[in-house]
C-alpha cells in the first residue's frame, strides 16, 4: 500500500473536512460509493465525495452543495486522474474519516 498526505483547501467539503486539515490518502485501494477522493483536475488536486461510479469515470460532489464546484459542472473524473481515497485525518483532530 502506498500513502501520501494531502491538505484541504476551500470550503467544498465542509462540514466533513475544513480548510487546512491534513489527510492520509491511500493510492491503491478500491473506490466505493461514499469514499472521499483526491484527484487531479485543471492543474490542481481536488477533494470530493464519490456519488456514482460508471464505466468511463467517477461522479464526485462536495459535501457543501452551495459552494462546491464538482461533477455537476465538469462531468466525470477519469480513473487515471484519481490520486487515491482519503482514509484518515492526520491533523487537527486525528481519526478515521466517516462517510
DAFENTA-V366900 format. One line per field, one symbol per residue. ss: DSSP state (@ for helix, = for strand, . for the rest). phi: phi as a letter, one per 40 degrees, with the letter a starting at -180 (. if undefined). psi: psi as a letter, one per 20 degrees, with the letter a starting at -180 (. if undefined). A space follows every 10 residues. Layout:
ss = ???
phi = ???
psi = ???
This chain:
ss = ..=====... .......... .=====.... .....===== =..======= ====..==== =......... @@@@..=.@@ @========= =...==...
phi = .bbacbbcbg bcbcccbbdg cbbcbccbcc bbdgcbbbac afgabbbacc babbcbibcb accbdcbcba dcbbgcccdc cccibcbacc acbdicccc
psi = ppqqqqppqr jhjpigqqpi qpqppphjrq prpiqpqprp pljrpqorqp hqprhjappq qqhnhhipob ihhjaqpqhi ipgaqphqph qinprqpp.
